[in-house]
């Protein structure tokens, strides 16, 4: 992606790196599926998860909330 605003591009790249670091424990599972992450950097920033299986999506969402990725 090309961003006109270099500071916005830097924020997007940092967010992407942090997202990969957060999901490190389940990255192999994430890489096997065709889902995607939508990162909104407007006045209501959020990360949206789309296209992953129900179980993996739940793991990702728990991780993003700071909970354990695995439901024991």
C-alpha positions as CSV (number, residue, x, y, z in Angstrom):
1,X,0.0,0.0,0.0
2,X,1.0,3.5,-0.6
3,X,0.2,6.2,1.9
4,X,0.4,9.9,1.1
5,X,1.1,10.7,4.8
6,X,4.5,9.3,5.9
7,X,3.6,9.4,9.6
8,X,0.4,7.4,8.8
9,X,2.5,4.9,6.9
10,X,4.8,4.6,9.8
11,X,1.9,4.0,12.2
12,X,0.4,1.4,9.9
13,X,3.8,-0.5,9.6
14,X,4.3,-0.4,13.3
15,X,0.8,-1.7,13.9
16,X,1.4,-4.6,11.4
17,X,4.7,-5.5,13.2
18,X,3.0,-5.4,16.6
19,X,0.1,-7.5,15.3
20,X,2.5,-10.2,14.1
21,X,4.4,-10.1,17.4
22,X,1.1,-10.5,19.4
23,X,0.1,-13.5,17.2
24,X,3.5,-15.2,17.3
25,X,2.2,-18.2,19.3
26,X,-0.5,-18.9,16.8
27,X,1.2,-17.5,13.7
28,X,1.5,-21.0,12.0
29,X,-2.3,-21.4,12.3
30,X,-2.9,-17.8,11.0
31,X,-0.6,-18.4,8.0
32,X,-2.5,-21.5,6.9
33,X,-5.8,-19.7,6.4
34,X,-6.8,-17.0,3.9
35,X,-8.2,-14.5,6.4
36,X,-7.1,-10.9,6.7
37,X,-6.8,-8.1,9.2
38,X,-8.3,-4.7,8.5
39,X,-6.5,-2.0,10.5
40,X,-8.5,1.3,10.7
41,X,-6.5,4.3,11.7
42,X,-9.2,6.9,11.6
43,X,-10.7,8.8,14.6
44,X,-11.9,5.4,15.9
45,X,-8.9,3.1,15.4
46,X,-9.6,-0.7,15.5
47,X,-8.5,-4.0,14.1
48,X,-11.1,-6.1,12.3
49,X,-10.6,-9.9,11.7
50,X,-12.2,-11.4,8.5
51,X,-12.1,-14.7,6.7
52,X,-10.6,-17.0,9.4
53,X,-12.3,-20.1,10.7
54,X,-14.5,-19.6,13.8
55,X,-12.1,-21.2,16.2
56,X,-9.0,-19.4,14.9
57,X,-10.9,-16.1,14.8
58,X,-11.9,-16.6,18.5
59,X,-8.2,-17.3,19.3
60,X,-7.1,-14.1,17.5
61,X,-9.7,-12.0,19.2
62,X,-8.8,-13.4,22.7
63,X,-5.1,-12.6,21.9
64,X,-6.0,-9.0,20.8
65,X,-7.9,-8.5,24.1
66,X,-4.9,-9.6,26.1
67,X,-6.3,-13.0,27.1
68,X,-4.8,-16.5,26.5
69,X,-5.1,-17.5,22.8
70,X,-6.2,-20.9,23.9
71,X,-9.6,-21.7,25.4
72,X,-8.8,-24.2,28.2
